[in-house]
Amino acid sequence: MRAIFHRGLRFQLVVLASMLSLATFDSTDAQTWEDRSTYPQPFEMIRSLQSLQEQVAQGNSHAMFAQRTLLTKIDETFLALPVDVWQEPRNARAAVIHILSGGHPLVMRRLLTVDPEPKIDRRLMEASLAYVEGREEEMRTLLEDIDPLDLPAGLGGHVALVKAAPYIRTDPAKALELLQVASLLMPGTLVEEAALRREVFVAGILGDVERFRMLSIRYLRRFRTSIYAGDFRRRFALALDSLGFVQSEGKYALLNDVLLEFDADSRRALYMRLARSALLAGNLNVARTSTEEALRLAVEGTREKEILKIYLVATRLDPETMLANRDLLWSIDKADLEEQDLDLLDGVYAVFNSVRHFPEPPVNVIGEFNVASSIGEPEERDWLSADMELAESLLRRTDMTLGRMGE
């Protein structure tokens, strides 16, 4: 409780300091003030903004709203300041950081026209404006010969982060190098948080399993409560598929320590995704392990719980588990399932009955536990949903198994 109180107090002080730094300046009087010492210094205002952004990186939603208010105030102030303020290099750097932190592009457009020019490499100003306006190729060209490590850390981290963007698809190794620089230059900040999220994604593109594991654990231990953690979880889930963790039990085992870093709800969703992918890939051992882990985290009476029952039956469709599978299938509440779930259940029932009846129906058995429709496959397969594809995969695999049993 004491730690929570101190974090809350620190946040309130940051917001108060940020607002006070701006309250002393009336933008309408900017042209009448001759004493430069009375001007608000842009680099000080950006420090206040960065303090708020550190709170955002730690998951403070109030800081997110306060940041928007502060950015609006900074926009107004920067537009009203006399041009000589930008002759201070720290202030000129603050202008670039401002736009890369969510500031209004109008500020940079104005600074690109003033005389004398701000005391900073003009390419940095033009590149930052190109970045926020979506002119990525132009931004890449402007920054090509600028090394973020040659810049002050507060600016270099931002530059490294945006410079990496065009290379993520075209040269992921170079993008990863730049993202590492961004993290190195600005640890504990929103820049490091964003860089780590992107690094995880790039590691997935490169197929670097060990780096993917290391970066994921690092992100979760440092920024698990970030406002943007949802984006990390989405990128992580996509990488699970591209890195093929369900292809072998050995590779799957590498995920154990990473998944333990997630909260229970996220872990359950990830195990369900892995179970489904493993079923599609035909790796029943991995599918069974993932399903069992997800079941431990599932809540009774939910759709997820019922879907996991279907998955569990699908992982053990063999004669030895007929009774257990029958009871589990009968326990499924179809009212909790959606149409695509029912398609999957229908497919599992069809497989179950095929195994149960092979090579001929048991004595005193009349009919089937459930009836799956049997119709010809149309020429166009656009109708095929993901769950129907999974059911079809199960049927094909069972047909092969039954064929081998009959040889």
C-alpha positions as CSV (number, residue, x, y, z in Angstrom):
1,M,0.0,0.0,0.0
2,R,2.8,2.4,0.9
3,A,4.4,1.8,-2.5
4,I,1.2,2.5,-4.3
5,F,0.7,5.7,-2.3
6,H,4.2,6.9,-3.2
7,R,3.7,6.1,-6.9
8,G,0.4,8.0,-6.8
9,L,2.0,11.0,-5.0
10,R,4.9,11.0,-7.5
11,F,2.5,11.1,-10.4
12,Q,0.5,14.0,-8.9
13,L,3.7,15.9,-8.4
14,V,4.8,15.3,-12.0
15,V,1.5,16.6,-13.3
16,L,1.6,19.6,-11.0
17,A,5.1,20.5,-12.0
18,S,4.3,20.1,-15.7
19,M,1.3,22.4,-15.4
20,L,3.1,25.0,-13.3
21,S,5.9,25.2,-15.9
22,L,3.3,26.2,-18.5
23,A,1.1,28.4,-16.3
24,T,3.9,31.0,-16.0
25,F,3.6,31.7,-19.7
26,D,0.8,33.5,-21.5
27,S,1.2,32.8,-25.2
28,T,-0.8,35.9,-26.1
29,D,1.9,38.0,-24.5
30,A,4.9,36.3,-26.2
31,Q,5.7,39.2,-28.5
32,T,5.8,41.7,-25.7
33,W,8.3,39.9,-23.5
34,E,11.8,41.1,-24.0
35,D,13.6,39.3,-21.2
36,R,14.6,35.9,-22.6
37,S,15.1,34.6,-19.0
38,T,11.4,34.8,-18.5
39,Y,10.5,32.5,-21.4
40,P,9.6,28.9,-20.6
41,Q,12.4,26.7,-21.9
42,P,11.2,24.0,-24.3
43,F,13.7,21.5,-23.0
44,E,12.3,21.8,-19.5
45,M,8.8,21.3,-20.8
46,I,9.9,18.2,-22.7
47,R,11.4,16.8,-19.4
48,S,8.0,17.1,-17.8
49,L,6.4,15.3,-20.8
50,Q,8.9,12.5,-20.6
51,S,8.2,12.1,-16.8
52,L,4.6,11.6,-17.7
53,Q,5.5,9.1,-20.4
54,E,7.5,7.1,-18.0
55,Q,4.2,6.8,-16.0
56,V,2.4,5.7,-19.1
57,A,5.0,3.0,-19.7
58,Q,4.2,1.7,-16.2
59,G,0.5,1.5,-16.9
60,N,-0.8,4.7,-15.4
61,S,-3.9,5.5,-17.4
62,H,-4.3,8.9,-15.7
63,A,-0.9,9.8,-17.0
64,M,-2.1,9.0,-20.5
65,F,-4.9,11.6,-20.3
66,A,-2.6,14.1,-18.6
67,Q,0.0,13.6,-21.4
68,R,-2.6,14.6,-24.0
69,T,-3.4,17.8,-22.1
70,L,0.2,18.6,-21.6
71,L,1.0,18.0,-25.3
72,T,-1.8,20.5,-26.3
73,K,-0.3,23.1,-23.9
74,I,3.2,22.5,-25.3
75,D,1.9,22.8,-28.9
76,E,0.4,26.2,-28.1
77,T,3.5,27.4,-26.2
78,F,6.0,26.3,-28.9
79,L,4.0,28.0,-31.6
80,A,4.0,31.3,-29.6
81,L,7.7,31.4,-28.6
82,P,10.0,33.9,-30.2
83,V,12.4,32.4,-32.8
84,D,15.5,33.2,-30.8
85,V,14.5,30.6,-28.2
86,W,15.3,27.9,-30.7
87,Q,18.9,29.1,-30.9
88,E,19.5,27.2,-27.7
89,P,20.5,23.7,-28.9
90,R,18.7,22.0,-26.1
91,N,15.5,23.7,-27.1
92,A,16.0,22.8,-30.8
93,R,16.4,19.2,-29.8
94,A,13.3,19.5,-27.7
95,A,11.3,20.5,-30.7
96,V,12.3,17.3,-32.5
97,I,11.6,15.1,-29.5
98,H,8.2,16.9,-29.1
99,I,7.0,15.9,-32.6
100,L,8.3,12.4,-32.2
101,S,6.4,12.2,-28.8
102,G,3.0,13.0,-30.3
103,G,3.3,16.8,-30.7
104,H,1.4,18.6,-33.5
105,P,3.3,18.7,-36.9
106,L,2.3,22.4,-37.2
107,V,5.1,23.3,-34.7
108,M,7.8,21.7,-36.8
109,R,6.4,23.1,-40.1
110,R,6.8,26.6,-38.5
111,L,10.3,26.0,-37.2
112,L,11.4,24.9,-40.7
113,T,10.5,28.3,-42.0
114,V,11.9,30.6,-39.3
115,D,15.0,32.7,-39.7
116,P,17.5,32.1,-38.2
117,E,17.0,28.3,-38.3
118,P,17.0,26.4,-35.0
119,K,20.4,25.2,-33.8
120,I,20.1,21.6,-34.9
121,D,20.8,19.6,-38.0
122,R,18.0,20.5,-40.4
123,R,17.8,16.8,-41.5
124,L,16.5,15.9,-38.1
125,M,13.7,18.4,-38.3
126,E,12.7,17.4,-41.8
127,A,13.0,13.6,-40.9
128,S,10.8,13.9,-37.8
129,L,8.1,15.7,-39.8
130,A,8.3,13.2,-42.6
131,Y,7.9,10.4,-40.1
132,V,4.7,11.7,-38.5
133,E,3.3,12.5,-41.9
134,G,3.9,9.0,-43.1
135,R,6.6,9.8,-45.6
136,E,8.7,6.9,-44.4
137,E,11.1,6.5,-47.4
138,E,11.9,10.2,-47.3
139,M,12.6,9.9,-43.6
140,R,14.8,6.9,-44.2
141,T,16.9,8.9,-46.7
142,L,17.2,11.9,-44.4
143,L,18.4,9.8,-41.5
144,E,20.7,7.5,-43.5
145,D,23.9,9.2,-42.5
146,I,22.9,10.2,-39.0
147,D,24.1,7.8,-36.2
148,P,21.8,8.0,-33.2
149,L,24.8,7.2,-31.0
150,D,26.4,10.5,-32.0
151,L,23.4,12.4,-30.6
152,P,22.5,13.2,-27.0
153,A,20.8,10.2,-25.5
154,G,17.4,11.8,-25.1
155,L,17.3,12.6,-28.8
156,G,19.3,9.6,-30.0
157,G,16.9,7.1,-28.5
158,H,13.9,8.7,-30.4
159,V,15.9,8.9,-33.6
160,A,17.0,5.2,-33.4
161,L,13.4,4.1,-32.8
162,V,11.9,5.9,-35.8
163,K,15.0,5.1,-38.0
164,A,14.3,1.4,-37.4
165,A,10.8,1.5,-38.8
166,P,11.5,1.3,-42.5
167,Y,13.9,-1.6,-42.0
168,I,11.6,-3.9,-40.1
169,R,10.4,-5.6,-43.3
170,T,13.3,-4.9,-45.7
171,D,16.3,-5.4,-43.4
172,P,15.1,-6.9,-40.0
173,A,18.7,-7.4,-38.7
174,K,19.4,-3.7,-39.2
175,A,16.1,-2.8,-37.6
176,L,16.9,-5.0,-34.6
177,E,20.3,-3.2,-34.2
178,L,18.7,0.2,-34.2
179,L,16.0,-0.9,-31.7
180,Q,18.7,-2.1,-29.4
181,V,20.3,1.3,-29.6
182,A,17.0,3.0,-28.7
183,S,16.6,0.7,-25.6
184,L,20.2,1.3,-24.6
185,L,20.0,5.1,-24.8
186,M,16.7,5.6,-23.0
187,P,16.2,2.8,-20.4
188,G,13.0,2.8,-18.4
189,T,11.3,5.2,-20.8
190,L,8.4,4.9,-23.2
191,V,11.0,4.7,-26.0
192,E,12.5,1.6,-24.5
193,E,9.1,0.1,-24.0
194,A,8.2,0.7,-27.7
195,A,11.6,-0.6,-28.8
196,L,11.3,-3.8,-26.9
197,R,7.8,-4.4,-28.3
198,R,9.2,-4.0,-31.8
199,E,12.3,-6.1,-31.0
200,V,10.1,-9.1,-30.1
201,F,8.3,-8.8,-33.4
202,V,11.5,-8.5,-35.4
203,A,13.0,-11.5,-33.6
204,G,10.0,-13.5,-34.8
205,I,10.6,-12.4,-38.4
206,L,14.2,-13.4,-38.1
207,G,13.3,-16.8,-36.6
208,D,15.6,-16.2,-33.6
209,V,13.9,-18.2,-30.9
210,E,16.4,-17.5,-28.1
211,R,16.3,-13.8,-28.7
212,F,12.5,-13.9,-28.9
213,R,12.4,-15.7,-25.5
214,M,14.9,-13.3,-23.9
215,L,13.2,-10.1,-25.2
216,S,9.8,-11.3,-24.2
217,I,10.8,-12.0,-20.6
218,R,12.6,-8.7,-20.4
219,Y,9.5,-6.8,-21.7
220,L,7.2,-8.6,-19.3
221,R,9.4,-8.0,-16.3
222,R,9.8,-4.3,-17.1
223,F,6.6,-3.2,-18.8
224,R,3.9,-5.8,-18.1
225,T,1.5,-3.1,-16.9
226,S,2.2,-0.7,-19.8
227,I,-0.7,1.0,-21.5
228,Y,0.6,-0.6,-24.7
229,A,1.1,-4.2,-23.3
230,G,-1.9,-5.3,-25.3
231,D,0.0,-4.6,-28.5
232,F,2.9,-6.7,-27.1
233,R,0.6,-9.6,-26.4
234,R,-0.8,-9.4,-29.9
235,R,2.7,-9.4,-31.5
236,F,3.8,-12.2,-29.2
237,A,0.9,-14.4,-30.2
238,L,1.6,-13.9,-33.9
239,A,5.3,-14.8,-33.3
240,L,4.2,-18.1,-31.7
241,D,2.8,-19.2,-35.0
242,S,5.7,-17.9,-37.2
243,L,8.4,-19.5,-35.0
244,G,6.7,-22.9,-35.0
245,F,6.7,-23.7,-31.3
246,V,4.1,-26.4,-31.8
247,Q,6.2,-28.3,-34.3
248,S,8.1,-30.3,-31.6
249,E,7.9,-30.9,-27.9
250,G,11.5,-29.7,-27.5
251,K,10.8,-26.4,-29.0
252,Y,7.5,-26.1,-27.2
253,A,9.3,-26.6,-23.9
254,L,11.3,-23.5,-24.5
255,L,8.1,-21.4,-23.9
256,N,7.5,-22.6,-20.4
257,D,9.4,-19.9,-18.6
258,V,8.1,-17.2,-20.9
259,L,4.5,-18.1,-20.5
260,L,4.8,-18.0,-16.7
261,E,5.5,-14.3,-16.9
262,F,2.0,-13.6,-18.3
263,D,-1.0,-13.0,-16.1
264,A,-3.5,-15.9,-15.9
265,D,-6.0,-14.6,-18.5
266,S,-3.3,-14.0,-21.1
267,R,-1.7,-17.3,-20.3
268,R,-5.0,-19.2,-20.8
269,A,-5.6,-17.5,-24.2
270,L,-2.0,-18.3,-25.4
271,Y,-2.3,-21.9,-24.4
272,M,-5.6,-22.1,-26.3
273,R,-3.9,-20.6,-29.4
274,L,-1.0,-23.1,-29.0
275,A,-3.5,-26.0,-28.6
276,R,-5.3,-25.1,-31.8
277,S,-2.1,-24.6,-33.8
278,A,-0.8,-27.9,-32.6
279,L,-4.0,-29.7,-33.6
280,L,-3.8,-28.2,-37.1
281,A,-0.1,-29.3,-37.3
282,G,-1.0,-32.8,-36.1
283,N,1.2,-32.6,-33.0
284,L,-1.2,-34.2,-30.5
285,N,1.2,-34.3,-27.6
286,V,1.8,-30.6,-27.7
287,A,-1.9,-30.0,-28.3
288,R,-2.8,-32.1,-25.3
289,T,-0.3,-30.4,-23.0
290,S,-1.5,-26.9,-24.1
291,T,-5.1,-27.9,-23.7
292,E,-4.5,-29.3,-20.2
293,E,-2.7,-26.1,-19.2
294,A,-5.5,-23.9,-20.5
295,L,-8.1,-26.1,-18.7
296,R,-6.4,-25.4,-15.4
297,L,-6.9,-21.7,-16.0
298,A,-10.4,-21.8,-17.5
299,V,-13.5,-20.7,-15.6
300,E,-16.4,-23.2,-15.4
301,G,-19.4,-22.3,-17.4
302,T,-17.5,-20.2,-20.0
303,R,-17.3,-20.7,-23.7
304,E,-13.5,-21.2,-23.4
305,K,-14.1,-24.1,-21.0
306,E,-16.4,-25.8,-23.5
307,I,-14.1,-25.3,-26.4
308,L,-11.2,-26.8,-24.4
309,K,-13.3,-29.9,-23.8
310,I,-13.6,-30.3,-27.6
311,Y,-9.8,-29.8,-28.0
312,L,-9.1,-32.4,-25.3
313,V,-11.2,-35.0,-27.0
314,A,-9.5,-34.1,-30.3
315,T,-6.1,-34.9,-28.8
316,R,-7.0,-38.4,-27.6
317,L,-9.2,-39.9,-30.3
318,D,-8.2,-43.6,-29.8
319,P,-10.1,-46.7,-28.7
320,E,-8.7,-46.7,-25.2
321,T,-10.3,-43.3,-24.3
322,M,-13.7,-43.9,-25.8
323,L,-15.7,-43.8,-22.6
324,A,-13.8,-40.8,-21.2
325,N,-14.3,-39.0,-24.4
326,R,-18.0,-39.9,-24.6
327,D,-18.6,-38.5,-21.1
328,L,-16.6,-35.3,-21.9
329,L,-18.5,-34.7,-25.1
330,W,-21.8,-35.2,-23.4
331,S,-20.8,-32.7,-20.7
332,I,-20.4,-29.9,-23.3
333,D,-23.0,-27.2,-23.0
334,K,-23.8,-26.4,-26.7
335,A,-25.6,-23.2,-25.6
336,D,-22.2,-21.7,-24.7
337,L,-20.9,-22.4,-28.2
338,E,-20.9,-20.2,-31.3
339,E,-21.6,-21.5,-34.8
340,Q,-17.9,-22.1,-35.7
341,D,-17.5,-24.0,-32.4
342,L,-20.4,-26.2,-33.3
343,D,-18.7,-26.9,-36.7
344,L,-15.6,-28.1,-34.8
345,L,-17.7,-30.2,-32.4
346,D,-19.5,-31.8,-35.3
347,G,-16.1,-32.7,-36.9
348,V,-14.9,-34.2,-33.6
349,Y,-18.1,-36.2,-33.2
350,A,-17.6,-37.5,-36.8
351,V,-14.0,-38.6,-36.0
352,F,-15.2,-40.1,-32.6
353,N,-17.8,-42.2,-34.3
354,S,-15.4,-43.4,-37.0
355,V,-13.0,-44.6,-34.4
356,R,-15.8,-46.1,-32.3
357,H,-17.3,-48.1,-35.2
358,F,-14.1,-49.3,-36.8
359,P,-13.9,-51.9,-38.3
360,E,-17.6,-52.5,-37.5
361,P,-20.2,-51.2,-35.0
362,P,-19.9,-52.8,-31.5
363,V,-22.6,-55.2,-30.5
364,N,-25.9,-53.6,-29.4
365,V,-24.9,-50.2,-30.7
366,I,-27.6,-48.4,-32.5
367,G,-26.9,-45.1,-34.3
368,E,-24.2,-42.6,-33.3
369,F,-23.5,-40.2,-30.5
370,N,-24.0,-37.3,-32.9
371,V,-24.6,-36.9,-36.6
372,A,-22.2,-35.0,-38.8
373,S,-23.4,-34.1,-42.3
374,S,-21.7,-35.7,-45.2
375,I,-21.9,-33.7,-48.4
376,G,-19.7,-33.3,-51.4
377,E,-17.1,-30.6,-51.3
378,P,-17.9,-27.6,-53.5
379,E,-15.4,-26.3,-56.0
380,E,-14.9,-23.0,-54.2
381,R,-13.6,-23.3,-50.6
382,D,-14.1,-19.7,-49.5
383,W,-16.8,-21.0,-47.2
384,L,-14.3,-22.9,-45.1
385,S,-13.9,-21.4,-41.7
386,A,-10.9,-21.9,-39.4
387,D,-12.8,-24.3,-37.1
388,M,-14.1,-26.3,-40.1
389,E,-10.5,-26.6,-41.4
390,L,-9.5,-27.9,-38.0
391,A,-12.3,-30.5,-38.0
392,E,-11.3,-31.5,-41.6
393,S,-7.7,-31.9,-40.5
394,L,-8.8,-34.2,-37.7
395,L,-11.0,-36.3,-40.0
396,R,-8.1,-36.7,-42.5
397,R,-5.7,-37.8,-39.8
398,T,-8.2,-40.3,-38.4
399,D,-8.9,-41.7,-41.8
400,M,-5.2,-42.4,-42.2
401,T,-5.0,-44.0,-38.8
402,L,-8.0,-46.2,-39.5
403,G,-6.5,-47.2,-42.8
404,R,-3.3,-48.3,-41.1
405,M,-5.3,-50.3,-38.6
406,G,-7.1,-52.1,-41.3
407,E,-4.0,-53.1,-43.2
